[in-house]
Amino acid sequence: KNVFILTFEANTLKPETGKTFDATVCMIYEDGIFLIIKDKQQVMIPRLQLSGYEYDQINQSYTNGDHTINIDDKTMVKITATKYNDDGTFMCFGSIV
């Protein structure tokens, strides 16, 4: 009879509405931007959540005055809605904090 005692520490990521996370911009489209949290979870920020920002098609960025959002930028994102999919993943929408 084999007995194993395991001790481990796990970092989990459960996106819940209202939570904020450090994220990195990974894709920019006219309809919004995608960010990635901890290299695990994508979050879409729809254009409607980018109030005050203008899409720049040439540079593929969003600009609000002196602030520009580019691919690979780090920012804080707040989860505004989630949906648990049948395949065990989450679909998330958010806004920039």
PyMOL commands that set and color helices and strands:
alter all, ss='L'
color gray80, all
select helices_A, chain A and resi 47-49
alter helices_A, ss='H'
color red, helices_A
select strands_A, chain A and resi 20-29+32-37+41-46+54-56+61-64+67-69+74-84+90-96
alter strands_A, ss='S'
color yellow, strands_A
deselect
rebuild
show_as cartoon
